[in-house]
């Protein structure tokens, strides 16, 4: 399940739109220009169409659509949202380099092979200028380009997908996303079929989407939202104005109708990984019960500083807060709360010149800092980057990641699992 927004309303409207396009024979049904007839899409190559339902500032629900890439060699088609760059500047850049590139290609084809390096450098310069033209609108009301996202040398077509255009347009207008659907139109391929919903692609879309949404959203429907929390981000608001930015607040910004406090569990600020948030009070209640009664299943990945001898085992050490040294937790066999963790060694690796052990943790209880304390006190090997129970060297992060979460969906009643690989 990789759909980042509910698909229901958008899917219904998109199917109606596709039927309308087929019936009319044109994508731009108001203009009915032969240039934008459906013949090319059906006979030559298909294309991805997307539709978003959004809520305006006045509370009205509207819809708008987009296509991926180009349609009939054009990026501007009446009735579809525009690309994330200025067409005028894009065409001017192409014209600036086009003639010279064609001239070099002709000369190379006539035998002047020594010009291949010059053509290659010129092509890269042209691509660099084109990439700099892309500007995307974010949920925070800011504009951002590839460089600010840390995306270097994006592959061809990055930033041109329907989902990216729809999200950027939505945020530029100050709308709130409600529903989103993408479907293939025209000639089918081995991987693309008509009347099938497709989620945003991993390669080109998702690296951009997390910047537009200000959170790494993996999935959402009418009831829940799943994120991959980054290390360094709070799960819930802390005390003080400077600690209000957190995953919970960002979820509320993206889904304003969700509960005021949509969190049902949390991860330490330094821990990354899977978190589920509730989008309704009923979902929050049902999820909360599952976490309280330990009906959920969690898997963590960690790097331990040193070599772990045991292949697997259980750590059964009670934990309590050290009231004189908050938020430090300590092992206390008299007053501590029961804490049980199963561990499995994955392999021994070398990190920055020292040996570390990759392990998977399966916590049976959910005490504060449980895995960190059990690593340092139970296995006698602290987690790499643990500034409380071990050592954080320069440039390190806490190498603890919530890799997988399994629970019962609060509405469908089905057992679901969401996962994200460790970034270390």
Number of C-alpha atoms within 10 A of each C-alpha: 10 15 18 22 22 21 22 16 16 24 23 12 18 24 16 12 16 18 12 14 17 17 10 15 16 19 24 19 16 10 12 14 12 13 16 21 20 22 18 16 18 15 11 11 13 21 21 20 22 27 29 28 26 24 18 15 11 7 10 9 14 13 19 18 24 25 29 21 18 15 19 15 9 11 18 15 18 14 14 20 20 21 26 21 18 13 15 8 13 16 11 13 16 14 11 12 15 13 11 13 17 12 12 19 16 12 15 15 11 9 9 12 12 10 13 15 10 11 18 13 11 16 15 12 13 17 17 14 15 17 21 12 17 20 18 26 24 22 23 16 14 12 16 16 19 19 12 10 13 10 13 11 13 14 10 11 12 20 27 22 24 28 28 27 23 28 24 25 21 24 22 17 13 18 21 21 23 22 22 26 30 29 23 21 23 21 17 17 11 5 5 18 16 14 14 12 15 17 19 18 12 10 11 18 19 19 17 23 22 17 19 24 20 17 20 22 22 21 19 23 17 17 19 21 22 22 23 24 27 19 19 14 19 23 24 22 17 12 7 7 8 8 12 15 15 18 27 23 20 19 25 17 16 17 18 13 10 21 19 13 17 24 21 21 15 19 20 15 17 20 24 27 24 27 26 23 26 28 25 16 15 14 20 22 13 16 24 17 13 16 16 13 9 15 14 17 15 22 18 23 25 28 27 28 25 19 16 20 10 10 11 15 12 16 18 13 20 20 24 21 19 13 10 7 9 8 12 15 21 21 21 15 12 9 11 15 16 17 22 20 20 16 22 16 19 16 13 17 16 11 13 7 7 10 15 22 22 21 21 20 23 19 21 16 17 18 18 18 20 21 26 23 27 26 24 18 16 17 17 14 22 25 30 25 22 22 15 16 21 18 15 15 11 7 6 12 19 22 22 29 28 24 23 20 20 15 20 16 16 19 12 9 9 10 11 12 15 20 19 17 14 16 13 13
